[in-house]
Amino acid sequence: MSLVRIDPPIPMDTVKGYGYAIFLNYPSPTLGCWWCIAVADTRELWWVPNEEVRVEKSWSLWMAPGHTEIMPVPPAGDAGGVRVES
């Protein structure tokens, strides 16, 4: 059994409503992952199976906010002044 505290919490949409994941429990390969979600509207805590949660939409390093297409990746070897060796 593995219980992991998530800090900072991850915003998630669940069947119980919008909330924040504060713990992840992985009891065994047969039982799968369970997320402890603090539901924002009701302030309840629920353990929700992995199949019933979705991470809130956000943008990553190569995705700009408000855009649906991925921004171009810098050419190989260009790390903004950081030396990269192949």
Secondary structure as GFF3:
##gff-version 3
##sequence-region A 1 86
A	DSSP	beta_strand	2	14	.	.	.	ID=ss1
A	DSSP	beta_strand	17	26	.	.	.	ID=ss2
A	DSSP	beta_strand	34	39	.	.	.	ID=ss3
A	DSSP	beta_strand	45	49	.	.	.	ID=ss4
A	DSSP	three_ten_helix	50	52	.	.	.	ID=ss5
A	DSSP	beta_strand	53	55	.	.	.	ID=ss6
###
